[in-house]
Amino acid sequence: MKPPIYSAWLQRFDKGLELRHRMMRALNIALPKRLTRDEKEVIRETIIRCTACNHTGSCESWLDRGAPGGEAPKFCPNHALFEELLEKQSKS
């Protein structure tokens, strides 16, 4: 049996990854098959920020409303990183 703290952490991690994935789909962020070292670092940072985020309820509600506005919400800790990924995507 898993200790309760481990289960809670694992649930939070899974929820953060799920929301990150939904956010990237909503924003039409498609990762290239080959990532540069810098791109890998950005992706790693988005994972860390989403799993540590305290706005999961707001994020889920925003995504459930169809991701209005075409960009990540201002409360999103990955707002700037998602914008960076979108900008790079548009140039390629």
C-alpha positions as a Markdown table, in Angstrom:
| # | Residue | x | y | z |
|---|---|---|---|---|
| 1 | Met | 0.0 | 0.0 | 0.0 |
| 2 | Lys | 1.3 | 3.5 | -0.9 |
| 3 | Pro | 1.7 | 6.0 | 1.9 |
| 4 | Pro | -1.0 | 8.7 | 1.7 |
| 5 | Ile | 1.5 | 11.5 | 1.1 |
| 6 | Tyr | 2.9 | 9.6 | -1.9 |
| 7 | Ser | -0.6 | 9.1 | -3.3 |
| 8 | Ala | -1.4 | 12.7 | -2.9 |
| 9 | Trp | 1.8 | 13.8 | -4.7 |
| 10 | Leu | 1.3 | 11.3 | -7.5 |
| 11 | Gln | -2.3 | 12.5 | -8.0 |
| 12 | Arg | -1.1 | 16.1 | -8.1 |
| 13 | Phe | 1.7 | 15.2 | -10.6 |
| 14 | Asp | -0.8 | 13.3 | -12.8 |
| 15 | Lys | -3.3 | 16.2 | -12.7 |
| 16 | Gly | -0.6 | 18.7 | -13.6 |
| 17 | Leu | 0.6 | 16.7 | -16.6 |
| 18 | Glu | -3.0 | 16.2 | -17.7 |
| 19 | Leu | -3.7 | 19.9 | -17.6 |
| 20 | Arg | -0.4 | 20.7 | -19.3 |
| 21 | His | -1.3 | 18.4 | -22.1 |
| 22 | Arg | -4.8 | 19.8 | -22.5 |
| 23 | Met | -3.4 | 23.4 | -22.5 |
| 24 | Met | -0.9 | 22.5 | -25.2 |
| 25 | Arg | -3.6 | 21.0 | -27.3 |
| 26 | Ala | -5.9 | 23.9 | -26.7 |
| 27 | Leu | -3.2 | 26.3 | -27.8 |
| 28 | Asn | -2.3 | 24.1 | -30.8 |
| 29 | Ile | 1.3 | 23.7 | -29.6 |
| 30 | Ala | 2.8 | 20.8 | -31.5 |
| 31 | Leu | 6.3 | 19.7 | -30.4 |
| 32 | Pro | 8.7 | 18.8 | -33.1 |
| 33 | Lys | 10.0 | 15.3 | -33.2 |
| 34 | Arg | 13.5 | 16.5 | -32.5 |
| 35 | Leu | 14.0 | 19.1 | -29.8 |
| 36 | Thr | 17.0 | 21.3 | -29.2 |
| 37 | Arg | 18.6 | 21.4 | -25.8 |
| 38 | Asp | 16.9 | 24.7 | -25.1 |
| 39 | Glu | 13.5 | 23.4 | -26.2 |
| 40 | Lys | 13.9 | 20.3 | -23.9 |
| 41 | Glu | 14.7 | 22.7 | -21.1 |
| 42 | Val | 11.5 | 24.7 | -21.8 |
| 43 | Ile | 9.4 | 21.6 | -21.9 |
| 44 | Arg | 11.0 | 20.4 | -18.6 |
| 45 | Glu | 10.2 | 23.7 | -17.0 |
| 46 | Thr | 6.5 | 23.6 | -18.2 |
| 47 | Ile | 6.2 | 20.1 | -16.6 |
| 48 | Ile | 7.7 | 21.4 | -13.3 |
| 49 | Arg | 5.5 | 24.5 | -13.3 |
| 50 | Cys | 2.3 | 22.6 | -14.1 |
| 51 | Thr | 2.8 | 20.0 | -11.5 |
| 52 | Ala | 3.5 | 22.6 | -8.8 |
| 53 | Cys | 0.7 | 25.0 | -9.9 |
| 54 | Asn | -1.9 | 26.1 | -7.4 |
| 55 | His | -4.4 | 27.2 | -10.1 |
| 56 | Thr | -5.5 | 23.7 | -11.2 |
| 57 | Gly | -9.2 | 24.5 | -10.6 |
| 58 | Ser | -9.0 | 27.7 | -12.6 |
| 59 | Cys | -7.0 | 26.0 | -15.3 |
| 60 | Glu | -9.5 | 23.2 | -15.6 |
| 61 | Ser | -12.4 | 25.6 | -15.8 |
| 62 | Trp | -10.7 | 27.7 | -18.4 |
| 63 | Leu | -10.0 | 24.7 | -20.5 |
| 64 | Asp | -13.6 | 23.4 | -20.1 |
| 65 | Arg | -14.8 | 26.7 | -21.4 |
| 66 | Gly | -13.0 | 26.1 | -24.6 |
| 67 | Ala | -9.7 | 27.9 | -23.9 |
| 68 | Pro | -11.1 | 31.4 | -24.8 |
| 69 | Gly | -8.7 | 34.1 | -26.0 |
| 70 | Gly | -6.2 | 32.0 | -28.0 |
| 71 | Glu | -3.4 | 32.2 | -25.4 |
| 72 | Ala | -2.7 | 30.8 | -22.0 |
| 73 | Pro | -4.5 | 32.6 | -19.2 |
| 74 | Lys | -2.6 | 35.2 | -17.3 |
| 75 | Phe | -2.7 | 33.1 | -14.1 |
| 76 | Cys | -0.9 | 30.3 | -15.8 |
| 77 | Pro | 2.7 | 30.0 | -14.6 |
| 78 | Asn | 3.6 | 28.8 | -18.1 |
| 79 | His | 2.0 | 31.7 | -19.9 |
| 80 | Ala | 5.3 | 33.1 | -21.2 |
| 81 | Leu | 6.8 | 29.7 | -22.0 |
| 82 | Phe | 3.7 | 28.7 | -24.0 |
| 83 | Glu | 3.9 | 32.0 | -25.9 |
| 84 | Glu | 7.6 | 31.2 | -26.6 |
| 85 | Leu | 6.8 | 27.8 | -27.9 |
| 86 | Leu | 4.0 | 29.2 | -30.1 |
| 87 | Glu | 6.3 | 31.9 | -31.5 |
| 88 | Lys | 9.0 | 29.3 | -32.4 |
| 89 | Gln | 6.3 | 27.0 | -33.9 |
| 90 | Ser | 5.1 | 29.9 | -36.1 |
| 91 | Lys | 8.6 | 30.5 | -37.4 |
| 92 | Ser | 9.2 | 26.9 | -38.5 |
